Amino acid sequence: MGLFSAIKEIIRFRKELKKSIEESKEKEILYLSMSSEDMVSLSDDELFEAVLSRTEHKVDSFDEWEYGVNSLNNSQKIFYSINWLEAEVNNGGLCQFFVNSSRIVAPYVSEYMSIIGANNHKNLFDKFIADNNIDLYNLSSFDVDDADEYVKQTERYPFDDYDEAFYGMDPLEVYLKKFARDHLEDF
């Protein structure tokens, strides 16, 4: 690929990215303005995005992330917490979930997975926690300041085994879509 072609490709990519961001912002505005009755007609994928937009918007309205999470009602906390677990594991593994601020919801994810019917995920999580004697109420040993410390964290426990088993299961999003549909009035 010549320099001119590469530049054209970069310009095309930037235009597509800008368009995608604008469309995403428009959808978020629409989702935030919808009532529960309006959301009934959304597809499961759209409903998931709507609920995610609404819960993230509520959390992001607080200066402190923890206060935002605590402002959510029970259904919103369940949705938000399980979505964060899935996002972290899919992005960097269970270790990343424990290292990042998302760990504040760690003590609750087992119960929340049970509530949404993700029992295989719950069993995997519970077994990993029990087998490795991890205290979900005190994850301060997972504090890191740099990438080298993070790498050391990944070696403390058999995170790869957990992650591989997790990736082989149905995505938690499947359960979250049903949960959101069944608890629409809470979102």
Sequence and secondary structure as in RCSB ss.txt:
>XXXX:A:sequence
MGLFSAIKEIIRFRKELKKSIEESKEKEILYLSMSSEDMVSLSDDELFEAVLSRTEHKVDSFDEWEYGVNSLNNS
QKIFYSINWLEAEVNNGGLCQFFVNSSRIVAPYVSEYMSIIGANNHKNLFDKFIADNNIDLYNLSSFDVDDADEY
VKQTERYPFDDYDEAFYGMDPLEVYLKKFARDHLEDF
>XXXX:A:secstr
  HHHHHHHHHHHHHHHHHHHHHHHHHHHHHHH  HHHHTTS HHHHHHHHHHHHHHHHHTSSSHHHHHHTS HH
HHHHHHHHHHHHHHHHH HHHHHHSGGGGGHHHHHHHHHHHT HHHHHHHHHHHHHTT  TT  GGG  SSHHHH
HHHHTTTTHHHHHHHHHTS  HHHHHHHHHHHTGGG 
